[in-house]
Amino acid sequence: MRYPKITPIKIIMLGAGGTGSYIAMHLYRLLYCLDRRVRIIIADGDSVEKKNLIRQHFTAADLGQNKAKVLAERYASAFSMQAEYIPDFIEDKARLRELITPDRVPIDKVSGRRYANSNQYLDETVILIGAVDNNKSRRLCNEIFYEMDDLIYIDSGNGEDQGQVVCGVRRKGKTVYKPVGYFYPDVLEDTDKFPTELSCAEASVSAPQTITANMTAAAVVVNLLYNILVLGDNRVKTVAFSTKTVNVQPMTEAKRRRKAA
């Protein structure tokens, strides 16, 4: 699928932990290289704990600080970009819809170029990245995906040594690529809670993950973003991976047709 290379970009990333912390370190560099207006907003209500240092991209100096704040300020500063973050979990549909609604940007502010007609506007291309660790947040993103006219929704999920990344696309009110709930319907089951609904005991127990699984998931997400933003062409809908077998398997449009035949 083709994507415009001139529109301003707004990326909302929900989750700044195991996968999100590795996405961030490459995401800012990628957007820094683009010749157009870019915004990154990271949202996470969690703080860095000592246990996070085992597999998340934080250091001892970050302990006690909000994860979204740490990542936004660290990498935005490194690439002379504006640091934008929300130190909360996004668990409300109205708040999420407000975040992913595109702004209209004067064409002169999209890049450093001068245009003959500066009264023209371009709508932002909005990309929602789900780097969350619970299915209730995925259900929220999945639901609002179908309510938006235009949205790219990349969801990442993984366990101890395997996982998946799904790229859903809405364009002009139609679903072009289906979101994570279509390929993995189990994430839509009402079996878990939002992070703020967990008790202290529940919050201390999470699905086992490894640093390699988090890094692999992040690499796949950044690959898809590179295809969309730099190449302007991404035909991959979903990717499954295993760090145990060191295998990454994409499902392209051609492969999906052959499988359905």
Beta strands, then each sheet from edge to edge (+ up, - down):
strand 1: 9-14
strand 2: 38-43
strand 3: 84-86
strand 4: 104-106
strand 5: 121-123
strand 6: 125-130
strand 7: 151-158
strand 8: 162-171
strand 9: 174-177
strand 10: 236-242
strand 11: 247-252
sheet 1: 3+ 2+ 1+ 6+ 7+ 8- 9+
sheet 2: 3+ 2+ 1+ 6+ 7+ 8- 10+ 11-
sheet 3: 4+ 5-
end
